[in-house]
Amino acid sequence: MASRSHPLRTATRRFERAALLVLIGLIGVCIVCSLVLGPVLLFIVLVLGMPALALAEILNRGAAQEATELAMSGSIVQQPMLWGRVVRVVGRCPSGATPQQGQRFSVTAGVVRPELCEHARHILLVEAARIEDSGEMADDLLRYHDADHEMDFELHAEPMALRAAA
């Protein structure tokens, strides 16, 4: 059973994302202005850039915490090695429940939580094994496609899992 997010968490996450977008927008405005006014505004860009990077890290840690809660809801006591979300789904899986776009998941000890279709589960477990062997993550989306459906996954690795594999 997947854990449900609390309304307060959702509102906080939306506020964090809005603040991040505002900071990124201000950085863009400052860069454009610096082209006109010269390098004086470069200092302001740097000052605004640091909070944007910090906020992005906070959002990333919040998603990692959600992945941990997802794994714990399935009676798994280890930290997830991989976690992420389904970015795109086209078509329907003929052999099971088709993952939904935006659905979060975690991969821990060879188990994918919540349950996804067998194709998604297989590609995620293969990628987890590859990452565990090499210790390196791919920068782009993980893609799966066959005659019935296509899926894209955004993956993140637990930093400690990567360090232990290296």
Disulfide bonds with the S-S distance in Angstrom:
none
